[in-house]
Amino acid sequence: MRLAFIFAILATTSVASAILRRDDVDDAAYIVEASEYPAVVDLLAPGDCLATLVAPRWALTAAHCVESSRSSMSIEAGASFQSGVGQRIAVAEVQEFPGYRAPEFGKDVALLRLASALRFNDAVQPIRLARPTDADLTEAGRTATVSGWGTLRAGGSSPDRLQAVDVPIVALSAAASAYR
């Protein structure tokens, strides 16, 4: 029932933001510790993806991140470095959002059931799931935090250290016109 609820929330949520990185800020300013973003886990599979903890045995990721590597996936939680040592746990099951075909068609979400429960500590905690009363948190003009090990600029390499940056949320129409 809880998983159906999570998928229901995701089905009614539209992505209405664009990521804007400031070039006038040194890359070192974006480095953070795992304890600052304890729900972020590294998805140890081909590609540079991460997942977000939603419960001791469940994580949420993009469906395109799990298309080709279902049999050998695991996650690492609680590590500030991508090459670090945190809690490593195998992924036991992948549940893609019903109707997912490819990222460009939407529904690019998957739940990962972990083979065993994570041990929560300062650097490993589930994210607080949004409630219907939180709808205004994604309005244009608000600030969102983006974290992970993704590239810092187009065509760049992925950093080894966990990064985070605050970005403005923009209207869907503004995001769409920026990427045309």
C-alpha positions as CSV (number, residue, x, y, z in Angstrom):
1,M,0.0,0.0,0.0
2,R,2.8,2.4,0.9
3,L,4.5,1.8,-2.5
4,A,1.3,2.4,-4.3
5,F,1.0,5.7,-2.4
6,I,4.6,6.7,-3.4
7,F,3.9,5.9,-7.1
8,A,0.6,7.9,-6.8
9,I,2.4,10.9,-5.5
10,L,5.0,10.7,-8.3
11,A,2.3,10.2,-11.0
12,T,0.7,13.5,-10.0
13,T,3.9,15.5,-9.6
14,S,5.3,17.4,-12.6
15,V,9.0,18.4,-12.8
16,A,8.9,22.2,-13.0
17,S,12.5,23.2,-12.5
18,A,15.8,23.7,-14.2
19,I,19.2,23.3,-12.6
20,L,21.2,26.5,-12.9
21,R,24.9,26.4,-11.7
22,R,26.8,29.6,-11.0
23,D,30.1,29.9,-12.8
24,D,31.4,32.6,-10.5
25,V,31.6,30.3,-7.5
26,D,34.6,27.9,-6.9
27,D,33.8,24.2,-7.2
28,A,35.0,23.6,-3.7
29,A,32.1,25.7,-2.3
30,Y,29.8,22.9,-3.4
31,I,31.5,20.1,-1.4
32,V,29.3,18.6,1.5
33,E,29.4,15.7,3.9
34,A,27.1,12.7,3.8
35,S,25.7,13.7,7.2
36,E,24.3,16.9,5.6
37,Y,22.3,14.9,3.0
38,P,21.9,11.5,4.7
39,A,19.1,10.3,2.3
40,V,21.5,10.5,-0.8
41,V,23.0,7.1,-1.7
42,D,25.3,6.1,-4.5
43,L,23.8,3.6,-7.0
44,L,26.6,1.2,-7.8
45,A,25.6,0.3,-11.3
46,P,26.8,1.4,-14.8
47,G,26.3,5.1,-15.2
48,D,26.5,8.0,-12.8
49,C,23.2,7.8,-10.8
50,L,22.2,8.1,-7.3
51,A,19.1,7.2,-5.3
52,T,17.2,8.6,-2.4
53,L,16.4,6.6,0.7
54,V,12.7,6.5,1.5
55,A,12.7,3.7,4.1
56,P,15.2,1.3,5.7
57,R,14.9,-1.1,2.7
58,W,13.7,1.2,-0.1
59,A,15.3,3.8,-2.3
60,L,14.0,5.9,-5.2
61,T,15.9,6.5,-8.4
62,A,15.4,7.3,-12.1
63,A,14.2,4.3,-14.1
64,H,16.7,5.0,-16.8
65,C,19.5,4.3,-14.2
66,V,18.4,0.7,-13.8
67,E,17.4,-0.4,-17.3
68,S,20.6,-2.3,-18.1
69,S,22.0,-3.5,-14.8
70,R,19.2,-5.1,-12.7
71,S,21.1,-8.3,-11.8
72,S,24.2,-6.7,-10.2
73,M,23.1,-3.5,-8.6
74,S,23.9,-2.3,-5.1
75,I,23.8,0.9,-3.2
76,E,26.3,2.6,-0.9
77,A,24.9,4.8,1.9
78,G,26.7,7.2,4.2
79,A,29.8,8.0,2.1
80,S,30.9,11.5,1.3
81,F,33.2,10.1,-1.4
82,Q,32.1,8.1,-4.4
83,S,35.1,6.0,-3.8
84,G,34.4,5.9,-0.1
85,V,33.3,3.1,2.2
86,G,29.8,3.3,3.5
87,Q,27.1,0.7,4.0
88,R,26.9,-1.4,0.8
89,I,23.7,-3.4,0.2
90,A,22.6,-5.3,-2.8
91,V,19.4,-4.3,-4.6
92,A,17.0,-7.3,-4.4
93,E,14.2,-5.9,-6.6
94,V,13.4,-3.1,-9.0
95,Q,9.9,-1.7,-9.5
96,E,9.7,0.7,-12.4
97,F,6.9,3.3,-12.6
98,P,4.0,1.6,-14.5
99,G,4.1,2.6,-18.2
100,Y,7.8,3.8,-18.2
101,R,9.3,3.6,-21.6
102,A,12.1,6.1,-21.8
103,P,13.1,9.3,-20.0
104,E,11.8,11.6,-22.7
105,F,8.2,10.2,-22.2
106,G,8.2,10.9,-18.4
107,K,7.5,8.4,-15.6
108,D,11.3,8.1,-15.2
109,V,11.1,6.7,-11.6
110,A,11.9,3.3,-10.0
111,L,11.8,2.0,-6.5
112,L,14.7,-0.2,-5.3
113,R,14.0,-2.8,-2.6
114,L,17.3,-3.5,-0.8
115,A,18.3,-7.0,0.2
116,S,18.6,-5.9,3.9
117,A,17.7,-2.9,5.9
118,L,20.2,-0.1,6.3
119,R,21.4,0.9,9.8
120,F,20.4,4.5,10.3
121,N,23.0,6.9,11.8
122,D,24.0,10.6,11.3
123,A,25.0,9.9,7.6
124,V,22.2,7.5,6.7
125,Q,18.5,8.6,7.1
126,P,15.4,8.4,4.9
127,I,14.1,11.6,3.3
128,R,10.9,13.1,4.6
129,L,8.3,12.4,1.9
130,A,6.2,15.3,0.7
131,R,2.7,15.7,1.9
132,P,-0.2,17.3,0.0
133,T,0.3,20.4,2.2
134,D,3.8,20.7,0.8
135,A,2.6,21.6,-2.7
136,D,3.8,25.2,-2.5
137,L,7.4,23.9,-2.0
138,T,7.8,23.4,-5.8
139,E,6.5,26.8,-6.8
140,A,8.5,29.0,-9.1
141,G,10.7,31.4,-7.1
142,R,11.4,29.0,-4.3
143,T,14.8,27.5,-3.7
144,A,15.6,23.8,-4.0
145,T,18.8,21.9,-3.1
146,V,20.3,19.5,-5.6
147,S,22.9,17.1,-4.3
148,G,24.9,14.2,-5.7
149,W,28.1,13.3,-7.6
150,G,27.0,14.6,-11.0
151,T,29.1,16.6,-13.4
152,L,29.7,20.2,-12.4
153,R,29.5,21.5,-16.0
154,A,28.5,20.2,-19.4
155,G,31.0,17.7,-20.7
156,G,32.8,17.6,-17.4
157,S,33.8,14.6,-15.3
158,S,32.0,13.5,-12.1
159,P,33.6,14.6,-8.8
160,D,34.6,12.0,-6.2
161,R,33.2,14.2,-3.4
162,L,29.5,14.6,-2.6
163,Q,28.3,18.0,-3.9
164,A,25.2,20.2,-3.2
165,V,24.0,23.5,-4.5
166,D,20.9,25.7,-3.9
167,V,19.1,26.5,-7.1
168,P,16.0,28.6,-8.0
169,I,12.9,26.8,-9.1
170,V,11.6,28.2,-12.3
171,A,8.3,27.9,-14.1
172,L,7.9,24.8,-16.4
173,S,7.4,27.2,-19.4
174,A,10.8,28.9,-18.6
175,A,12.6,25.6,-18.2
176,A,11.1,24.3,-21.5
177,S,12.1,27.3,-23.5
178,A,15.7,27.2,-22.0
179,Y,16.1,23.6,-23.3
180,R,14.7,24.0,-26.8
